[in-house]
Structures are given as structure tokens and as C-alpha cells.
């Protein structure tokens, strides 16, 4: 079952590489652009820490670890999940989603495993580089258990962003148009670029229990650095699973509403 | 009404209609933009509180927040995707439709962009300024500054349009434009002062940026509005905007003439 989807993903990956290699210069420029975008946040932090004491509770290299984790999570999602949205918009507007529905795949599974954007891999590299550099510079002893918790929370972060993408894609099906809703994902993405502690208690609560933005990097990095305990995993995991369930529910409604008329 | 005015008014009406066609995108964008402002509000409030100092690089917290309010207003006013539209038209051959118009491509789209900016100023810019005044203590430093800002903002629209259009013309020589467009977007976002005031950059970089056009599209007009510049400094900004518009327009004509000779109108 799973191997069927992995084969599908690998086929698309091969096609994506062939497509990108046909326009090498364009591909290279996309990589450069992705890297510049990913460097903007660390640069902002560098300038802020250069001219002030920075963000309370976070040293410079801790915040670099934070920004690197944000880049890692969003870079990965841009690479493997985000293309789902334009693909859905195209299917909806042309009324060609029937082609997906008659395939021997679950439609959501098919969309998920056929969305790849190799152009976006630059952010992922910047994220990994920042995390590695920050960990070396921090010279903090990090417990092995905290590394495991960090990885678990990163997986939950990917699930959270995937849920947002499923929700957005479903909304495009329901509204039968691209109404710029991706602007909301960008805004949510921007909220994940800074530690939750800056937003004050009310938004802190909202970003933990209602729209768990904190999972994208605040909780993973906090647990890695020992700023929060194991209980945080349980606290943040429930809203993430709830969000995932909600996105699947909305997706099922969207599938029922779909007609081939286009828009 | 003479023909010149009549043509321009006709194009302005078209640009107003664009917003009604794409009203949902416009509405979502309108709601999403202030969400970004909230982030900067919390970020800088937290940084200033932690630093225990009232001033960072000459900015008080109030001025810093006001800076982002003005930047948001300017972003509404000057935003354009003219490079992508132009590149698409060149690459898929539909530029022929524009070439058949009895008006130059540059003038048609500039007037249309100004029309869009006018619409956004009335529907978004002014309400945002009023909200900034109510919620963030934004104030107009003086009538002179306001006038200088209005001139500077209009020039910023023209400068930004010409600069971005020039990038789009590279599609005459490229097979794909997406990559270059992304690089342009990323670099401009950093160097036009929309994510962080350029005064926080290292001194040497600030000096280099004075000679580049990007900061005159957002950063400098914003600082004029905030009253950070003397009248002479504001006039220097306006002069630099004029110079850059002239340079980029001449460049546009040269590139356009060469590009149009290559253009086959069949797409790629």
C-alpha cells in the first residue's frame, strides 16, 4: 500500500528533476532565491542582536537555532507539500480533478505524493546549515532524549503545516476558485519565525491550543535546549492532531462538493 | 477633454475594474497584510522592553511601529507584478495584443498601475493610516512632510514600476522567468526596507544602498512621512527618485527596442 505511494512519489521526483534540468539556469536562480529568502530571517535577527539585547530569554545562537528550525520545517514543506495548492487550483479551475478520482489511489494521497517542488530545496539547506552552526556555537550539552523529542516535535510540525495545506486545498475546491487564501498560510508562516514568548499570554495560548503555530519551531527548539519539559509534547500534540482531523473532515466535505464544471 | 486625458482616464477605469474582478483575492490580501504588522508590533515591543533603552539606532519604539505602519501602506500602494505579467506575455506570445494598441506598452501599464495605486490608496492606504493614528499613535509630523511624502510616494510608484518592468523584459532573452523573478523579489524585499529599517544595516552597506534604487521605493518615503528627514534630505530623496526613474526609463527604451526585434510572437 505504502510502497505504491512511494513509487508514485519517486516517479514524480524523477520527472521533476528532468523538468528542472531542461531549464538549468532557471532552476539555479530558484535555488538562489530560496536561499536568499531563508537568509532574510537570520539577517534580521543578526541586525536586531547587533543593535540591542535581542529577544528576551533567547541568546543570539539560540535564536539562530530557532530560525534554522523554522527554515528546516518550512523548507521541507515547500519542497514536498506546498505544490499541492497550485495543483488543486489548476484541477478545480479546469474541472479536471475527475482524472485523479478515477486513478487507483486515494485522491488526497495521490495529490500529496505527486507534489514536489525541487526549486524550493534552498531553504532546507539554509535551515540545516543554521542548525548545525548554532549547535556548534552554543557549546551546550544536549541530552539524547531531548534530541529524540525534538525530532518527534518536528514531525508534528510537518503534520501541522500539512494540515494547513490540506485545509487550503479543500477551500479552493469548496469556493471553486483561487481566492488568494495562500496569503493566510504566509501570514501564519511569519508568526512561526519568532518565539511565542514575544506575543504575550493571550496569543501564546491561542498559538499553543487553538492554532498550534508554536509547534513549527518554538516547542521543538525549547525542548532541545531544555527550556520546557517532556509534558510539552503532550500539550502541543493534541491540538496538532485535532487540526489534522479537522483538515481531513473539511477535505471530505470538499470532495462531496466537487463538480467537473470548472471555474 | 483632450484625447490624452481621455485615454488615461479610460485606462484608470480599467484598473479600478480589475479589483472588482479579483475582489476575493483583494479581500484576503487586505486581511492578511495587517496580520504581519501585528508580528512586528510584538517583536519590537519585546526587543525594546528587553533592551531597557528607549532608542535603538535613532528609533523610539513608537517610531519603529509607525515605520511598519507606513511600510504596510506603501506596500499596498506600490505593489505590482508587472514583471511577471510582461514576462508571461513575452514567453507565450500574447504581447502582440499589447503591441497592437495605439499607446506604448510602458505608458499603458504605468497609467494602469497608478490607477491601481489610487484605488488602493483610497480603499486601503487612507483607512490604514487612520487606524495607525487611532491604534498606534501615528501622527503627521507636519504639512510640509506630508506634501513631500505624497510627491515621494507618487515617484516611488513610478520608480518601482519601471524597475520591476525592466526585470520582466529579460524574458526576451530567457526561456523561463520564474527563477529571476524570485531572486528579484527576495533581494528587493531585503533592500527596500520593508522587513527592517535600513538604519539597522552596517554603515558601509547603508552607504552602498544610497546609490541603489530600491530604498527609494519604500524606506526613504516612509522616513519622510515620519519626519526623520529635514526638508533638504527629503528633496535629495525626491531628486534621487527622479534620477533613477530617468536612468531606468532610458534603460527600458534600449532593452525594449532590442527585445522587440527578437520577439517572434509565437511563444516558447
Interface residues (C-beta under 8 A of the other chain):
Chain A: X23 X25 X26 X27 X28 X29 X30 X32 X33 X34 X36 X37 X40 X43 X44 X47 X48 X50 X51 X52 X53 X54 X55 X56 X119 X175 X177 X178 X179 X180 X181 X183 X184 X186 X187 X190 X191 X193 X194 X197 X198 X199 X200 X203
Chain B: X22 X24 X25 X26 X27 X28 X29 X31 X32 X35 X36 X39 X42 X43 X45 X46 X47 X48 X49 X50 X51 X52 X53 X56 X57 X174 X175 X176 X177 X178 X179 X180 X182 X183 X185 X186 X187 X189 X190 X195 X196 X200 X201
